[in-house]
């Protein structure tokens, strides 16, 4: 019985979601569309947003990270199977090393909607929400493809052999 309880405890502890700073954060459930429609109404509101990193720029006093927005799932991970609603920029006082905060990595941030920032994408100027954040969580690299893509019957063979 003890072994069974230890196994359940270890199994449930493996289901931990986010660091405590993210779970305890007092955030307002504000969607990207709401902010895009009326940014001034949502200034200085705390949000928890995430997505996929597009670019990181480091300045002397701060870092700017451009993120392709995706809605978050129950665990706080970006849902990449849904459509992206746009881009936003995270401003951090910390140095964000482009080696770790590389393009196509999944990230989540808790911060305050500060203002808009203008960015150029393929010679076209876009205005994006700017979030000032102290808390950024970089998700571990996760293989999201078809695990048994090379051998579809391998899964079933594994079950019965």
N, C-alpha and C positions, 0 to 999 in steps of 0.2 A: 504494500500500500504506500509506504514512504517513497519508494522508487517511482511509483506512479505520480505522486504529488510533486516530486522534484522535476519529473519530466514535464508536467503541465506548467509548473512555474517557469522553467527554462523556455518552454515554447511560447508562453505569453509574454515573457520579457523580450523575446526576439521581435515582437510586434510593436515595439516602441516607435513612436512616430517622429516627433520633432524634439529638438532641445527645449528645456523648460522655458527659456526666454520667449520662444514662439508660442507655446501653449498658454502661457500666462499673460501674454500681451493683450491689452484692452484695445481691440481693433473694431472698427465699424465695418459692417458688411456692405461695402460699396463696390459695385461692378465697374469695369473699365468703361463700359458704355455710358454710365451715369456721369462719370468724370469727364468723358469726352464731350458730352452734351452741354455740361455746365460746370466748368472747372472752378469758377469763383465760389460756388456754393459749398464746395468740398475742401477748400483750402484749410490747412491745419488739422485735418482729420487723419486719424491713424488707420492705416490699411495693411493687410497682409496679401501681397501680390507675388506672383512667381511666373516663371517662364523659362525660355532658353536664351542664353547669352548670345548677343550678336557681336558686341564690340566692347572693349575696355580702354579708356583713356585715363592716363595718370597725369595729374598736375602736381605742382609743388606742395599744395596744401590739401588736396582732395583727389578723389577718383570718381570718374563717371563711367557707369556701366549701362550700356544700351541693352534692353531685354525685350524679346518678342513675347508678348503677354499670352498666357494660357490660363484657363480657369484651374483652380486647385481641386484635387480630389480629397477624400476624407482624411487621408494621411498628410496632406499638405504638399503633395507632389504634383507638379504640372501635368495636366491631362493632355498629352500630345496627340491623342486620337481625335480631339475636338478642334474646331477651327480657332485660329488665333484671332483676337479682336484688334490687335494693333501693337504698338511699341510704347515703351515707357523707359525712362532713364532713372537709375538709382545713383544718388550722390552720397558718397561715403567719405568720412574724414580719414578713414584708414587707407593704407596703400593696398590696392587690389592687384596682386601679381598676375599679369596676363598668362603666365605659364599655368597657373591653377584655374584662374577664371577665364578659361579659353572659350572660344566660340563653340556653340552647340552643347555646352554643359547646362544642366538644369539647376536653377537657383530659385530661392524664395527669400523674400525680404519683408521685414516689418518696418514701416517708416511713416512719415508724415507727408501728405501731399503738400508740396511747397509752391510750385508754380508750373509754368510751361517752359520748355526749352526747344529751341529750333535745331534740327539736324538735317543734313543733306544725305539723301539716298539716291544714287544714280542721277545726279545733277538736278534733283528736285528737292525743294525744301519742305520739311514736315514739322509740325508742332506736336510735341509729345509731353505728357505729364512728367513732372520731375518730382521724385520722392527722395526726401532726405532721410537716410537710414543709418543706424548704428548696428543693426542686427541683420546679418546676411548669412544664409545657410546654403552651402554648395552641396547638392545631392551627389552621392557617389555615382560613378559611371555605371550604368545599368544596361545590359543587353536587352533591348525591347523587341528584337526580331523574333522570328520563328525558331525556337530552340531546336526543334527536330527537323528543320527545313532540308537538311541534306539527306535525311532518311526518315520519311514519315512513318514507316512501320516500326522503326526502332523503339518508339515509345511502347507500342503494344507488345512487342517481343520482350521488352524489359519487364512488363507486368506478368507475363505468363511463363517466362523461362527461369 
